[in-house]
């Protein structure tokens, strides 16, 4: 789940450009919620509240042809474009889940 936090429209960009199998770097925090459903069953979900999204594959591979025709300004700014250190390759063994 991606929520709009602040002035950035990460939810709309994610909904438009991300699809199953997309290579993407997401930075944020995990939030677990629980509730009781109408059937009386306890339910639980874990969400990633994203604060940064970085697409890791070229636009032509990750997005449909119609979306690729849109201007580059629609993409989420990466850390490198804001003067931050660029993202490094992550070894899957380093991911804790």
C-alpha angles and dihedrals in degrees: 000000000000118000127194105251118182120335097327119100098214093146094057093044091048092048091049102043109023122083136162109298097022115146106232139155113221125189122190141088134295118240124187120201131183132192142160115256125222088262090059094251119135110239131193135190136180119212134187110226098207122213096169132027123186122184110223101195133060116275092246092060100041104040136052118256093257092054093046090062092064120100119272091242088079091070121098112256113253125224091251092058090055094052095263126129111277119251116269127222110271121220108224088226089065093060110097096215 
